[in-house]
Amino acid sequence: MAPYTPTQPALSWSIVGRGAIGLLAGARLQLAGYPIKLWLKTPEELLLTFTDIQHQEQRLLMLPQQTDLPIRQLLVPVKAYDVDNAITQILPHLADHAQLVISHNGIIPFQPLLDKLKPEQGLWFLSTSQAAYKATPEHVIHSGAGMSFLAKLTAESNSDADIIAAMTTALGPLSVVADIYPILWQKLAINAAINPLTAIENCQNGQLASPYYQPQIEALVSEVCQVATASGFPMDVASSLAKVYQVITATANNFSSMQQDVQAGRQTEIDAICGYVCQQAAQLQIAAPANQQMLLQIKAITAVI
Ligand SMILES: NC(=O)c1ccc[n+]([C@@H]2O[C@H](COP(=O)([O-])OP(=O)(O)OC[C@H]3O[C@@H](n4cnc5c(N)ncnc54)[C@H](OP(=O)(O)O)[C@@H]3O)[C@@H](O)[C@H]2O)c1
């Protein structure tokens, strides 16, 4: 992680929640000299233990967002189903030129979020393959080295270079892209194939390498490719399937986030994964029975837990 070497003081960042990705980003930013505040449901100081990717431990004091209003830079690393509510809550506390970076799995429509913002406020999307988990509520572990893609969803502004520099520190290495959708659809194919099946089977990702699951995985991925392609983001079934199996192999011993959410009785991100595929498919009059089945099965499981 390159330290931030600005000519001006580092911009202060507010981070929503004390989740794994937010604390990973917050720890890396704070260690690089950025002032950080946490926007918490219950405002309180957090004495965080951060284990970096080289297994080095650091202790960091993170302060809650009670002062330093209005917020100028905001990272929103929450589950897809919480994004709208988080932004609605924070909206009155945003500066007129505030820059917001949202980061979550799955796809939600951006337009309702854009409609809430003032024309001068900026919205960005960051998609990450960095992996982190919380060993305890006060201990975050950077468990997998990945990378991130960042795209701006609103017009350019003077502070864009600063946002890119900060997100490189927070969750880089970073690639800035003009259109985030091709990245999101590719990730959606992987999530749609792995997350619900591992949650339903209550298994590690590696179990999906069994030929038993091949027809279901092929059906899920080919539906995502068909819907993405019809939406203007061409995706090839063979190469998408190859990526899914690469991820299954590379993460064989991991439990997916949806498997963990189901086991813990938490809400899942199924609406932003298979649900989004089904919504788009319906609009385009394309059948997506495999995604529909995963959506219904996950909803049924989480309803009874
Ligand atoms: N963890 C990873 O390795 C990883 C990797 C890639 C992508 N992602 C994606 O990144 C997103 C975040 O993941 P995560 O693992 O960091 O999730 P997480 O641990 O659930 O963190 C989200 C945090 O935000 C809090 N929150 C939500 N709405 C809030 C609000 N309005 N005000 C204050 N706090 C709020 C949640 O609090 P409560 O728990 O009290 O609701 C939770 O502590 C998800 O979409 C995930 O799929 C995660």
The ligand as an SDF file (V2000), in Angstrom:
LIG
                    3D

 48 52  0  0  0  0  0  0  0  0999 V2000
  -16.2130   -8.9340    3.1100 N   0  0  0  0  0  0  0  0  0  0  0  0
  -15.6690   -9.1690    1.9340 C   0  0  0  0  0  0  0  0  0  0  0  0
  -14.6160   -9.8360    1.8370 O   0  0  0  0  0  0  0  0  0  0  0  0
  -16.2950   -8.6280    0.6690 C   0  0  0  0  0  0  0  0  0  0  0  0
  -15.5690   -8.7480   -0.5290 C   0  0  0  0  0  0  0  0  0  0  0  0
  -16.1130   -8.1920   -1.6950 C   0  0  0  0  0  0  0  0  0  0  0  0
  -17.3470   -7.5740   -1.6560 C   0  0  0  0  0  0  0  0  0  0  0  0
  -18.0370   -7.4960   -0.4880 N   0  0  0  0  0  0  0  0  0  0  0  0
  -19.3330   -6.8110   -0.5080 C   0  0  0  0  0  0  0  0  0  0  0  0
  -19.1330   -5.5330    0.0930 O   0  0  0  0  0  0  0  0  0  0  0  0
  -20.3240   -5.1380    0.8060 C   0  0  0  0  0  0  0  0  0  0  0  0
  -19.9560   -4.9270    2.2820 C   0  0  0  0  0  0  0  0  0  0  0  0
  -19.4740   -6.1710    2.7600 O   0  0  0  0  0  0  0  0  0  0  0  0
  -19.0380   -6.4200    4.2740 P   0  0  0  0  0  0  0  0  0  0  0  0
  -18.5600   -7.8170    4.3510 O   0  0  0  0  0  0  0  0  0  0  0  0
  -18.1550   -5.3340    4.7430 O   0  0  0  0  0  0  0  0  0  0  0  0
  -20.4770   -6.2900    4.9710 O   0  0  0  0  0  0  0  0  0  0  0  0
  -20.8350   -6.1050    6.4890 P   0  0  0  0  0  0  0  0  0  0  0  0
  -19.7370   -6.7080    7.3180 O   0  0  0  0  0  0  0  0  0  0  0  0
  -22.2450   -6.5450    6.6490 O   0  0  0  0  0  0  0  0  0  0  0  0
  -20.7280   -4.5190    6.7090 O   0  0  0  0  0  0  0  0  0  0  0  0
  -21.7190   -3.5810    6.4560 C   0  0  0  0  0  0  0  0  0  0  0  0
  -21.8540   -2.7510    7.7250 C   0  0  0  0  0  0  0  0  0  0  0  0
  -22.5990   -1.5830    7.4530 O   0  0  0  0  0  0  0  0  0  0  0  0
  -23.4930   -1.3620    8.5270 C   0  0  0  0  0  0  0  0  0  0  0  0
  -24.5970   -0.5030    8.0800 N   0  0  0  0  0  0  0  0  0  0  0  0
  -25.5230   -0.7460    7.1230 C   0  0  0  0  0  0  0  0  0  0  0  0
  -26.3520    0.3130    6.9860 N   0  0  0  0  0  0  0  0  0  0  0  0
  -25.9270    1.2390    7.8840 C   0  0  0  0  0  0  0  0  0  0  0  0
  -26.3760    2.5460    8.2350 C   0  0  0  0  0  0  0  0  0  0  0  0
  -27.4300    3.1210    7.6440 N   0  0  0  0  0  0  0  0  0  0  0  0
  -25.7070    3.2280    9.2000 N   0  0  0  0  0  0  0  0  0  0  0  0
  -24.6520    2.6690    9.8370 C   0  0  0  0  0  0  0  0  0  0  0  0
  -24.1730    1.4340    9.5460 N   0  0  0  0  0  0  0  0  0  0  0  0
  -24.8010    0.7260    8.5800 C   0  0  0  0  0  0  0  0  0  0  0  0
  -23.9130   -2.7510    8.9360 C   0  0  0  0  0  0  0  0  0  0  0  0
  -24.4380   -2.7450   10.2310 O   0  0  0  0  0  0  0  0  0  0  0  0
  -25.4300   -3.9580   10.6970 P   0  0  0  0  0  0  0  0  0  0  0  0
  -24.6210   -5.2130   10.6100 O   0  0  0  0  0  0  0  0  0  0  0  0
  -25.8100   -3.5480   12.0750 O   0  0  0  0  0  0  0  0  0  0  0  0
  -26.5840   -3.9420    9.7150 O   0  0  0  0  0  0  0  0  0  0  0  0
  -22.5760   -3.4950    8.8420 C   0  0  0  0  0  0  0  0  0  0  0  0
  -21.8260   -3.3270   10.0360 O   0  0  0  0  0  0  0  0  0  0  0  0
  -21.3340   -6.2900    0.5810 C   0  0  0  0  0  0  0  0  0  0  0  0
  -22.1220   -6.0150   -0.5400 O   0  0  0  0  0  0  0  0  0  0  0  0
  -20.4300   -7.4950    0.2750 C   0  0  0  0  0  0  0  0  0  0  0  0
  -21.0920   -8.4880   -0.4880 O   0  0  0  0  0  0  0  0  0  0  0  0
  -17.5430   -8.0000    0.6840 C   0  0  0  0  0  0  0  0  0  0  0  0
  1  2  1  0
  2  3  2  0
  2  4  1  0
  4  5  1  0
  4 48  2  0
  5  6  2  0
  6  7  1  0
  7  8  2  0
  8  9  1  0
  8 48  1  0
  9 10  1  0
  9 46  1  0
 10 11  1  0
 11 12  1  0
 11 44  1  0
 12 13  1  0
 13 14  1  0
 14 15  2  0
 14 16  1  0
 14 17  1  0
 17 18  1  0
 18 19  2  0
 18 20  1  0
 18 21  1  0
 21 22  1  0
 22 23  1  0
 23 24  1  0
 23 42  1  0
 24 25  1  0
 25 26  1  0
 25 36  1  0
 26 27  1  0
 26 35  1  0
 27 28  2  0
 28 29  1  0
 29 30  1  0
 29 35  2  0
 30 31  1  0
 30 32  2  0
 32 33  1  0
 33 34  2  0
 34 35  1  0
 36 37  1  0
 36 42  1  0
 37 38  1  0
 38 39  2  0
 38 40  1  0
 38 41  1  0
 42 43  1  0
 44 45  1  0
 44 46  1  0
 46 47  1  0
M  CHG  2   8   1  16  -1
M  END
$$$$
